[in-house]
Amino acid sequence: MKDCIFCKIAAGEIPCSKIYEDDAFLAFHDIAPQAPLHFLLIPKRHIRNIMEIEGGDDALLGALLYKAQALAVELGCGEKGARFVVNCKADGGQTVDHLHIHVLGGRPLAWPPG
């Protein structure tokens, strides 16, 4: 989608602090981190939000979650854990209309958030 900031980041049109990239996914540090480790993992294919996934997206979503946990472990959260967050639409706190997972770690995180 041409107006999506995450699509532009995935296409290399906007720079990011990249952690990981392959043909399907891109991970990069959040520009406003809420924990010592805070990165986003996005599918390169534009999907607006989790409410708009389709039956054929199950393999992509499984791979997205697997990659999120693998990166969290690689970046030091394997022993103490991390928080994996998917915000959805305005009431869910989604500010960019492109499916993404926030991965936060490196300190104890309170519940409920905010």
C-alpha positions in Angstrom: 0.0 0.0 0.0 1.6 3.2 -1.1 0.6 5.4 1.8 1.5 3.0 4.6 4.6 4.0 6.6 5.5 0.4 7.4 5.2 -0.6 3.7 7.6 2.3 2.9 10.0 1.1 5.7 9.8 -2.5 4.3 10.5 -1.2 0.8 13.6 0.7 2.1 12.0 4.1 1.3 12.2 5.2 4.9 15.2 4.2 7.1 14.8 2.2 10.3 17.1 0.6 12.9 16.8 -2.9 11.4 17.2 -6.0 13.5 16.2 -8.7 11.0 14.9 -9.0 7.5 13.9 -11.9 5.2 11.6 -12.1 2.2 8.5 -12.2 4.4 9.3 -10.1 7.5 11.1 -7.1 8.8 12.0 -6.4 12.5 13.2 -3.0 13.7 13.6 -1.0 16.9 10.7 1.1 18.0 11.3 4.8 17.6 9.7 5.5 21.1 10.8 2.5 23.2 8.8 1.6 26.2 11.3 -0.9 27.6 15.1 -1.5 27.2 14.2 -3.9 24.4 11.3 -2.8 22.2 11.1 -3.8 18.6 8.4 -4.3 16.0 8.0 -7.2 13.7 6.0 -6.7 10.5 5.0 -8.8 7.6 6.2 -7.2 4.4 2.8 -8.0 2.8 0.3 -5.3 3.8 -2.4 -6.6 6.2 -4.2 -3.7 7.9 -4.8 -5.4 11.2 -5.5 -8.7 12.9 -9.3 -8.3 12.3 -8.6 -8.5 8.5 -6.6 -11.7 8.4 -8.0 -14.5 6.2 -8.0 -18.3 6.4 -4.9 -18.5 4.2 -2.9 -16.3 6.5 -2.5 -19.0 9.2 1.0 -20.0 8.0 2.2 -16.4 7.8 0.8 -15.6 11.3 2.5 -18.7 12.8 5.8 -17.8 11.2 5.4 -14.2 12.4 4.9 -15.4 16.0 7.8 -17.9 15.8 10.1 -15.2 14.4 9.0 -12.7 17.2 9.9 -15.2 19.9 13.2 -16.3 18.2 14.3 -12.7 18.0 13.3 -12.0 21.6 15.4 -15.0 22.7 18.3 -13.9 20.5 18.2 -10.4 22.0 18.3 -11.6 25.6 14.8 -12.3 26.7 14.9 -16.1 26.7 15.3 -16.6 30.4 13.2 -13.8 31.9 10.6 -13.4 29.1 9.0 -10.7 27.1 5.7 -9.2 26.2 4.2 -9.7 22.7 1.5 -7.1 21.8 -0.7 -6.8 18.8 -2.9 -3.7 18.9 -5.9 -3.6 16.7 -7.8 -0.6 15.4 -8.4 2.6 17.3 -9.9 1.2 20.4 -7.1 -1.4 20.6 -4.4 1.3 20.4 -3.2 0.7 16.8 -1.6 3.8 15.4 -0.2 2.4 12.1 -2.7 0.5 9.9 -0.3 -2.4 9.1 -0.3 -5.6 11.2 2.7 -5.6 13.6 3.9 -7.2 16.8 5.5 -5.1 19.5 8.1 -7.2 21.5 9.1 -5.6 24.8 11.6 -6.9 27.3 14.6 -6.2 29.5 12.6 -5.2 32.6 9.6 -6.4 34.5 6.4 -5.2 32.8 3.3 -4.3 34.9 -0.2 -5.4 34.2 -2.4 -3.8 33.2 -0.3 -1.7 30.9 -0.4 2.1 30.9 
